[in-house]
Amino acid sequence: MEQGYTCARLVDGGDSMNWVSDTLDDLKERYNELYEVREKLWDLMGLIEEVEGMLPHDIMGSHHAEMEYGDTLSQVEDEIQSIEDKVNQ
C-alpha cells in the first residue's frame, strides 16, 4: 500500500511542519516494518534452500514455495526502495 505524499501539501495551511513530521514518522515506521519482514524472508529463503539440499533424492521439495516467497521478497524490496527514493528526493 503506497501512500501519496506530495510537496503540494507542504504549502497548505499552518500545520505543514506537523504534517511533514507525521509523514516522516509514518515512512520510518513502514520502512522498519518492511526491513524486518525482508530479514525474515531472507532467512526463510535460506531455510528453504537448506531443506531442499537435505531431501533424499526420492523426495521432492516444493519449487513453488521458493518462487512465491521470492516474489514476496521482491515486492518488499521494491517498497523499501520506493521509501528510500522518497526520502532521498
N, C-alpha and C positions, 0 to 999 in steps of 0.2 A: 504494500500500500504506500504509494508515493504521495507526499503532501506537497501542495503547490505553494512554495514560499517565493514571493516576488518582492523586488525592490519598491514597487509601487506602494505597498503597504507602509513603507517607511515614512512617507510624506503625509499619510492620513492621520490626522488628529494628534493630540499631545501625548498619547501613550506609546509612541513609536519605540522608545527605548525599552519599555516593558515588553512590547511585542518582540523586539529583537532578542532580548534576554530569554523570554519564554521559548522562542523558536530555536535558539541555540541549545537550550536545555532539552527540548524535545529531540533535536538532532543527536545530541550527545547520548541521551537515553536509548534511542533507537540504534545508534551505532554500537553502543556497548552490548545491547541485546544480540544484535547480529554478529558481532565479533565472538561472543560466547557460543552462539549456535555454530558459527564457522569452525571454531576449535573442536567442538563435539563432532561435527560432520567429518573433519579430517581424521579424528580418532576412529570414528565408525568406518570410514573408508579403509583405514589401515587394518582394522579388525576383520573386515570382510575379506580383504586380500590374504590376511594370515590364515583365516579359516579355509579359504579356497585352497591354499597351499597345503593344508593339513589333511584334506579329504583323501580317503583312499581312491584309487583310480576308478573303482566301480560305483562310487557315489558322486553324483553331480551336484554342484552348488547352483545357486541361483544367479544367473548373469543379470537378471532384472534388478536385483537389489542394488548392485553397483551402478548400473545405468541410472536408475531412478534417483538414488541419493546423490549421484554425480550431477544430475540436473538440478536437484535442490541446492547443492553446493554452489553451482553456477549462479542461480538466482540470488542467493545470499551474497555472494561476492559482487555481483552486479549492483545490488542495492548499497552495499558498503562503498563501492566505487562512486556511485551516484552521490552519496552523502559527502565523501571526500572532495568530489568535484565542486559541490555547492559551497563547501567551507573554503575551498581554495580560490574561489572566484573573486 
